[in-house]
């Protein structure tokens, strides 16, 4: 499989995985994509709709600060309305990248996705301070499956009454009508 084919396969798997977390995004990657492999909205509840853009990197190494800075530049081009920028890696992020994330002024999330023949899984998610401020209702949890040594991330919606609901459980998300952020 060529590097281009591997990258496209990863991009399409990421788009499919995000739909399980109530993202409504379309694949836009290709030559001249200007750093945006997918775009759309995140609708974690019927009341919230947040614009989202994303860049996928299926590298054989952890992503470095230069890739995070590149994503911040892309995020600044898409800052109105407030837009969450996702940088998605197949092999995680260096210590320098996660350290840099804490100082960024754009709403950026670093996501690590594991991809195998059977499925894709979200295994890590970190947010910049601006992303945390944009997503005050989001709680990120981790699940460890010891029998097959896998880690997955749960994205939970914190309701006003303090109840945490898994965003993937659409039966529990009945809110008043949608509002765009």
Buried (B, 14 or more C-beta within 10 A) or exposed (E): EEEEEBBBEBBBBBBEBBEBBBBEBEBBBEEEBEBBBBBBBBBBBBBBBBBBBBBBBBBEEBBBBEBBEBBBEBBEEBEEEBBBBBBBBBBBBBEBBBEBBEEBEBBBBBBBBBBEEEEBBBBBBBBBBBBEEBBEBBEBEEEEEEEEEEBBBBBBBBBEEEEEBBBBEEEEBEEEEEEEB
